[in-house]
């Protein structure tokens, strides 16, 4: 017998295990409890219990002494434990510590997908070779570096000869004296997808996104088994798919099926960051809010933007072709060419590391960008949720988690890796100890944790249409103007009827405020390169 929200039931509570990623050092743990009736599990609850009251973890499948469960899906459930003299005292803390250790032994155990757990792999410290490469990229001599940092040239020489260890304090000072280093590499979200099992698309727009519904175009769809799509400005940058309400012919009653997926594409994340700015929110605030509505990540892309030109895609492709790399995944593929730009993928869904020539990719579309090369972590389902947990719940900075994963999963070297070494039990350790790393990749992973996780809010624009007109239409218009047909063109422009998609695009472009925020901020978007440091709690510009 157990009481659920003050309602007595005939259920028998059964222990189904712990939820590892919820463990804290607070002596409160999250466990899964099944409600058993007539030898069948009727429903399950994820409940928070006191480790002190629990005393020791029961065996999975055995009865657990819970008297009462209270709470809801949104706020979470809590359980009260019935005390028992048969329990072994003073073991709860020990069991909890074991579980914490189990979680922390392999920081990326979930990502590894293996039962064998290894110790954490952290991004490497800055080496003497890294320092020399940085100095060369900055175009300065040893003496100029010494003068700028107010140290002796001999000290710089000792660093570069490997005779003196480079401290974290030195790296911080180096970045403060040469601020261009902190802007050379940046991290940002490039794709976000969330499912909401209990909401409709209109509820996601109104309650989760808090955007103006009249800026969305509603249209039918057959993608992903959904029947309705709501697209911001009529374009697939910010869009939500769900089920259109159906009227039952026999009763005329409206049947609304719940469940929806929100998609923020690369451009969509930048547009939504404008909405976050209007609402005085950051990404952390948004994800915490989404979880209150049972939002679950289905995809998260984290982009590492190399604006320095540190990575050369030709060099990376050559390294792949010459077997000068190690990847935890056995799967990899090379796409593209020298002229249009290379792309290299490591792994398959649900976790892919992708490196590509961002500058050439954008140039081929008629756009310009200050990003030279981009490295992306594409994570799906539980892999994405795991990274989000590390960021939201464990106090880990997103850049730290990002570069830890990158370093753990992929490593480039300066010479081919012997096939025998790849068969070693500790292949990664052997490679790092015996094969020189690729200087640029080594520097990227070492310097990465010092970089910023940024938001780069941008407003909706008709830039895409404008570029197409300038490149493809203007020459033809010039011919018509010179041959006396300009009047007909102007008249056609003035009388044309815009489609629903175009009308939404006009509205979204001309409206300065796209959210429902009660207090609108006076935001200057004249400088589209304005960025905000996501790790800055005050939300100041980067």
C-alpha positions in Angstrom: 0.0 0.0 0.0 1.4 3.4 -1.0 -0.2 6.9 -1.0 0.4 9.0 -4.2 -0.5 12.7 -3.8 -2.7 11.9 -0.9 -4.6 9.1 -2.8 -4.2 5.6 -1.3 -3.4 2.9 -3.8 -3.0 -0.9 -3.8 0.4 -0.6 -5.5 3.5 -2.2 -4.2 6.6 0.0 -4.8 9.5 -1.8 -6.5 13.1 -0.5 -6.7 14.1 -0.3 -10.4 17.5 1.4 -10.0 19.2 4.8 -9.7 19.5 7.6 -12.2 23.3 8.0 -12.2 23.4 11.5 -13.9 21.3 12.9 -11.0 23.7 12.0 -8.3 25.0 14.8 -6.1 27.1 15.0 -3.0 24.0 16.2 -1.1 22.8 12.9 0.2 19.7 13.1 -2.0 19.5 10.7 -4.9 17.0 10.1 -7.7 15.7 6.6 -8.1 13.2 4.9 -10.3 10.3 3.2 -8.6 7.8 0.9 -10.3 4.2 0.5 -9.1 3.4 -3.2 -9.0 -0.1 -4.6 -9.1 -1.0 -8.3 -9.6 2.6 -9.1 -10.6 2.7 -6.3 -13.3 4.4 -2.9 -13.3 1.6 -0.5 -13.9 3.6 2.8 -14.0 6.9 4.2 -12.9 8.1 7.3 -11.1 11.5 9.0 -10.8 11.6 10.2 -7.2 14.0 12.0 -5.0 14.7 10.2 -1.7 16.9 10.9 1.3 20.0 8.7 1.3 19.9 8.9 5.1 16.4 7.6 5.3 17.1 5.0 2.6 20.1 3.7 4.5 21.1 1.2 1.9 20.1 0.5 -1.7 17.8 -2.5 -2.2 18.4 -5.0 -5.0 16.8 -4.1 -8.3 13.4 -5.7 -8.5 12.8 -5.9 -4.8 10.2 -4.1 -2.8 11.3 -0.7 -1.4 9.8 0.7 1.8 8.2 3.9 0.4 5.0 5.1 2.2 4.2 8.2 0.2 5.0 9.9 -3.1 4.2 13.6 -3.7 4.8 16.0 -6.6 4.2 16.3 -10.3 6.0 15.8 -13.7 6.9 19.5 -13.8 8.2 20.0 -10.3 9.4 16.5 -9.7 8.4 13.7 -7.3 9.6 13.1 -3.7 9.3 10.0 -1.6 9.1 9.3 2.1 10.7 6.1 3.4 9.2 3.8 5.9 11.8 3.0 8.6 12.6 -0.7 9.1 14.6 -2.4 11.9 15.9 -4.9 9.4 17.9 -2.4 7.5 21.7 -2.3 8.0 22.6 1.0 9.5 25.2 3.5 8.3 25.6 2.1 4.8 23.7 4.7 2.7 26.6 7.1 2.5 29.0 4.3 1.5 26.6 3.1 -1.2 26.1 6.7 -2.4 29.9 7.3 -2.6 30.2 4.1 -4.7 27.6 5.4 -7.1 29.3 8.8 -7.3 32.6 7.1 -8.0 30.9 4.9 -10.7 29.6 8.0 -12.4 32.9 9.9 -12.2 35.3 7.1 -13.1 34.7 7.6 -16.8 33.5 11.1 -17.3 32.2 10.3 -20.8 31.2 6.7 -20.2 27.8 7.4 -21.8 29.5 8.9 -24.8 32.0 6.0 -25.0 29.2 3.4 -25.1 31.4 0.9 -23.3 31.2 -0.9 -20.0 34.9 -0.6 -19.5 35.5 2.6 -17.7 38.7 4.6 -17.8 40.0 7.6 -15.9 39.1 11.1 -17.1 41.0 12.4 -20.1 41.5 16.2 -19.8 42.7 18.6 -22.5 46.5 18.8 -22.4 48.5 21.6 -20.9 50.2 24.1 -23.1 53.6 22.8 -24.3 56.7 24.5 -25.5 55.8 23.6 -29.1 52.4 25.2 -28.6 54.0 28.4 -27.3 56.4 28.6 -30.2 53.5 28.2 -32.6 51.5 30.9 -30.9 54.4 33.3 -31.0 54.9 32.6 -34.8 51.2 33.1 -35.4 51.3 36.4 -33.5 54.4 37.4 -35.5 56.5 38.4 -32.6 60.1 37.6 -31.4 61.1 36.1 -28.1 62.2 39.5 -26.9 59.0 41.2 -27.9 57.0 38.5 -26.1 59.2 38.9 -23.0 58.8 42.7 -23.0 55.0 42.5 -23.4 54.7 40.0 -20.5 57.3 41.8 -18.3 59.5 38.7 -18.0 63.1 38.0 -19.1 63.9 36.7 -22.6 65.8 33.9 -20.8 62.5 32.8 -19.2 60.8 32.7 -22.7 63.8 30.6 -23.9 63.4 28.2 -21.0 59.7 27.8 -21.8 60.3 27.1 -25.5 63.1 24.7 -24.8 60.9 22.7 -22.5 63.2 23.4 -19.5 60.5 25.2 -17.5 56.9 24.2 -17.2 54.3 26.6 -18.6 51.9 27.5 -15.8 48.2 28.3 -16.0 49.0 31.7 -14.6 51.4 32.4 -17.5 48.7 31.3 -20.1 46.1 33.7 -18.5 48.6 36.5 -18.6 49.5 35.7 -22.2 45.8 35.9 -23.2 45.2 39.2 -21.3 48.2 40.9 -23.0 47.2 39.5 -26.4 43.4 39.7 -26.4 43.3 38.6 -30.0 44.1 35.1 -28.7 40.8 35.0 -26.7 38.9 35.9 -29.9 40.8 33.4 -32.1 38.6 30.4 -31.1 35.1 30.6 -29.8 32.3 28.1 -29.0 28.6 28.5 -29.8 25.5 26.4 -30.4 24.8 25.7 -34.0 21.8 23.4 -33.9 19.2 22.7 -31.2 16.3 20.3 -31.3 14.0 19.6 -28.4 10.9 17.4 -28.0 8.0 18.3 -25.7 5.7 15.3 -25.1 3.0 17.3 -23.4 2.8 20.4 -25.5 1.5 21.6 -28.9 3.5 23.8 -31.3 1.4 26.9 -30.2 2.1 26.2 -26.6 5.9 25.9 -27.3 5.7 29.3 -29.1 3.8 31.0 -26.4 5.1 29.4 -23.2 8.6 28.1 -24.0 9.9 30.4 -26.7 7.7 33.3 -25.8 7.8 34.5 -29.4 5.0 36.4 -31.2 2.7 33.8 -32.8 1.7 36.0 -35.7 5.3 35.8 -36.9 4.9 32.1 -37.6 3.4 30.6 -40.7 1.2 27.5 -40.2 1.3 24.9 -42.9 0.8 21.1 -43.3 3.7 18.7 -43.2 4.4 15.0 -43.4 7.9 15.1 -42.0 8.8 13.0 -38.9 5.3 11.6 -38.7 3.9 15.1 -37.8 1.0 16.8 -39.6 1.6 20.5 -38.9 4.5 22.9 -39.0 4.9 26.4 -37.6 7.8 28.2 -39.3 9.1 31.6 -38.1 9.0 34.1 -41.0 7.8 31.2 -43.1 11.4 29.8 -43.3 12.9 26.7 -41.8 15.2 28.4 -39.3 13.0 28.3 -36.3 10.2 25.9 -36.7 8.0 23.5 -34.7 6.3 20.4 -35.9 3.3 18.7 -34.2 -0.1 17.3 -34.9 -2.9 19.5 -36.3 -6.2 19.2 -34.4 -8.7 16.8 -36.1 -12.5 17.2 -35.9 -14.3 14.0 -35.4 -17.2 13.8 -38.0 -19.5 11.9 -35.7 -19.3 14.2 -32.7 -17.7 17.4 -34.2 -15.4 17.3 -31.2 -11.9 18.5 -31.8 -9.2 15.9 -31.1 -5.8 17.4 -30.2 -2.8 15.0 -30.1 0.1 16.3 -28.0 3.8 16.0 -28.7 6.0 18.4 -30.6 9.6 19.0 -31.7 11.3 22.3 -31.8 14.1 22.9 -34.4 16.6 25.7 -34.2 19.0 25.4 -37.2 22.4 27.2 -37.5 20.7 30.4 -38.5 17.8 29.7 -36.2 20.0 29.7 -33.1 21.3 33.1 -34.0 17.8 34.4 -34.5 16.6 32.9 -31.3 19.5 34.4 -29.5 18.0 37.8 -30.3 14.8 36.6 -28.6 16.8 35.5 -25.6 18.4 38.9 -25.5 15.1 40.7 -25.6 13.9 38.5 -22.6 17.1 39.1 -20.7 17.8 35.4 -20.8 20.8 33.2 -21.8 20.9 29.6 -23.1 21.2 28.2 -19.6 18.0 30.0 -18.6 16.3 28.6 -21.7 17.3 25.0 -21.2 16.3 25.1 -17.5 12.9 26.4 -18.5 12.6 23.8 -21.3 13.2 21.0 -18.7 10.3 22.3 -16.6 8.1 21.5 -19.6 9.7 18.1 -19.9 11.8 19.2 -22.9 14.3 16.6 -24.0 17.2 17.3 -26.4 17.1 15.2 -29.6 20.1 17.0 -31.1 22.7 19.5 -30.0 25.5 20.8 -32.3 28.4 22.6 -30.6 30.5 24.6 -33.0 34.2 25.4 -32.4 35.0 28.4 -34.6 38.6 28.8 -35.6 38.9 32.4 -36.8 42.6 32.4 -36.5 43.2 30.0 -39.4 44.9 27.7 -36.9 43.6 24.6 -38.6 44.2 24.0 -42.3 41.7 21.6 -43.8 44.2 20.5 -46.5 46.5 19.5 -43.7 43.8 17.6 -41.8 42.7 15.8 -45.0 46.3 14.8 -45.7 46.7 13.6 -42.1 43.6 11.4 -42.6 44.9 10.0 -45.9 48.3 9.3 -44.4 46.9 7.7 -41.2 48.3 10.5 -39.0 45.3 10.4 -36.6 43.6 8.4 -34.0 39.9 8.4 -33.4 37.9 6.5 -30.8 35.4 5.8 -33.6 36.4 3.4 -36.4 34.2 5.3 -38.9 35.4 8.3 -40.8 34.8 9.9 -44.2 36.3 12.7 -46.4 34.1 14.8 -48.6 34.7 17.8 -50.9 37.8 19.1 -52.7 40.5 21.8 -52.5 38.5 24.4 -54.4 35.1 24.1 -52.7 36.4 23.1 -49.3 36.9 19.8 -47.5 34.8 18.1 -44.9 35.9 15.3 -42.6 33.5 13.3 -40.5 34.5 11.0 -37.6 31.9 8.7 -36.2 28.2 8.2 -36.9 25.0 9.2 -35.3 24.4 9.6 -32.3 27.8 11.2 -32.1 29.9 12.8 -34.9 32.9 15.1 -34.9 33.0 17.1 -38.1 35.7 19.5 -39.4 35.1 21.6 -42.5 36.2 24.7 -44.3 33.5 27.2 -43.0 34.9 30.1 -45.0 34.7 28.3 -48.4 31.3 26.9 -47.5 29.8 30.3 -46.9 31.6 31.8 -49.9 30.0 29.2 -52.2 26.6 30.4 -50.9 27.5 34.1 -51.5 28.2 35.0 -47.9 31.2 36.1 -45.9 32.3 35.0 -42.5 35.3 35.6 -40.2 35.4 31.8 -39.4 38.1 30.0 -41.3 37.6 26.4 -40.1 34.9 24.9 -37.9 34.9 21.8 -35.8 31.5 20.5 -34.7 30.3 18.1 -32.1 27.0 16.7 -33.3 25.2 14.9 -30.5 21.9 13.2 -30.5 19.4 12.0 -27.9 21.1 10.8 -24.7 24.5 12.0 -25.8 23.2 15.5 -26.1 21.4 15.2 -22.8 24.5 14.0 -21.1 26.5 17.1 -22.2 23.6 19.3 -21.1 23.6 17.6 -17.6 27.4 18.2 -17.3 26.8 21.9 -18.0 23.6 22.6 -16.1 23.9 20.3 -13.1 27.6 19.7 -12.5 28.7 23.3 -12.8 31.1 22.5 -15.6 31.7 25.2 -18.2 30.5 24.2 -21.7 33.9 25.0 -23.2 35.6 22.6 -20.7 33.2 19.8 -21.5 33.5 20.5 -25.3 37.3 20.3 -25.4 37.5 17.4 -23.0 35.3 15.4 -25.4 37.2 16.6 -28.5 40.5 15.6 -26.9 39.2 12.3 -25.7 37.8 11.3 -29.1 40.2 12.6 -31.7 43.9 13.2 -32.0 46.1 14.2 -35.0 49.8 13.5 -35.2 52.8 14.8 -37.1 53.8 11.3 -38.5 52.0 8.1 -39.4 50.9 5.9 -36.5 52.3 2.4 -36.6 49.5 -0.2 -37.0 51.0 -2.2 -34.1 50.4 0.8 -31.8 46.8 0.9 -32.8 46.4 -2.6 -31.4 47.7 -1.6 -28.0 45.5 -2.0 -24.9 46.2 1.6 -24.0 46.4 2.9 -27.6 45.8 6.5 -26.8 48.5 6.7 -24.1 51.0 4.9 -26.3 50.4 7.3 -29.2 50.7 10.4 -27.1 53.9 9.1 -25.5 55.6 8.0 -28.7 54.3 10.0 -31.6 54.6 13.8 -32.0 51.3 15.6 -32.2 50.2 17.9 -35.0 51.1 21.3 -33.6 47.9 23.1 -34.7 45.6 20.4 -33.3 47.6 20.2 -30.1 47.4 24.0 -29.7 43.6 24.0 -30.4 42.9 21.4 -27.6 45.3 23.1 -25.2 44.1 26.6 -25.7 40.4 25.8 -26.1 39.4 25.8 -22.5 40.5 29.4 -22.2 38.1 30.5 -24.9 34.5 31.8 -24.6 31.1 30.3 -25.2 29.3 33.1 -27.0 25.8 34.2 -28.2 25.7 36.1 -31.4 22.1 37.4 -31.7 21.0 38.5 -35.2 17.6 39.7 -36.4 15.6 38.3 -39.3 16.7 39.7 -42.6 16.1 39.5 -46.4 19.8 39.2 -47.0 19.4 35.9 -48.9 16.9 37.4 -51.3 18.9 40.6 -51.7 22.1 38.6 -52.6 20.2 36.5 -55.1 18.8 39.6 -56.8 22.1 41.4 -56.9 23.9 38.4 -58.4 21.3 36.9 -60.7 18.6 39.5 -61.4 20.2 42.9 -61.6 22.1 42.3 -64.9 18.8 41.4 -66.6 17.0 44.4 -65.0 19.8 46.6 -66.4 19.0 45.3 -69.9 15.3 45.9 -69.5 15.9 49.5 -68.2 18.1 50.4 -71.1 15.6 49.0 -73.6 12.7 51.0 -72.2 10.9 48.3 -70.2 11.6 49.7 -66.7 8.1 51.1 -66.2 6.6 47.6 -66.6 9.0 46.2 -64.0 8.1 48.9 -61.5 4.4 48.4 -62.0 4.8 44.7 -61.6 6.6 45.1 -58.3 3.9 47.5 -57.0 1.1 45.2 -57.9 2.5 41.7 -57.2 0.7 39.7 -54.4 3.1 38.2 -51.9 2.8 34.6 -50.8 2.0 33.8 -47.2 5.7 32.9 -46.6 6.8 36.2 -48.0 4.3 38.1 -45.9 5.7 36.5 -42.7 9.2 37.3 -43.8 8.3 41.0 -44.3 6.7 41.0 -40.8 9.6 39.4 -39.1 12.1 41.6 -40.8 10.4 44.9 -40.0 9.4 44.1 -36.4 12.2 45.0 -34.0 10.7 43.0 -31.1 10.0 39.3 -31.8 9.2 38.2 -28.3 6.4 38.6 -25.8 8.7 40.0 -23.2 6.8 42.6 -21.1 9.8 44.9 -20.9 11.4 45.4 -24.3 15.0 46.3 -24.3 16.5 49.1 -26.4 18.9 46.9 -28.5 21.2 48.2 -31.1 21.6 45.7 -33.9 23.5 48.0 -36.2 26.6 46.0 -35.4 25.7 42.4 -36.1 29.1 41.1 -34.8 28.1 42.1 -31.2 28.6 38.9 -29.1 27.7 38.0 -25.5 29.8 35.8 -23.3 27.5 32.9 -22.2 29.6 32.3 -19.1 29.2 35.9 -17.9 26.3 35.9 -15.5 25.6 39.5 -16.2 25.3 38.8 -20.0 27.8 41.5 -20.9 29.1 41.7 -24.5 32.1 39.6 -25.3 
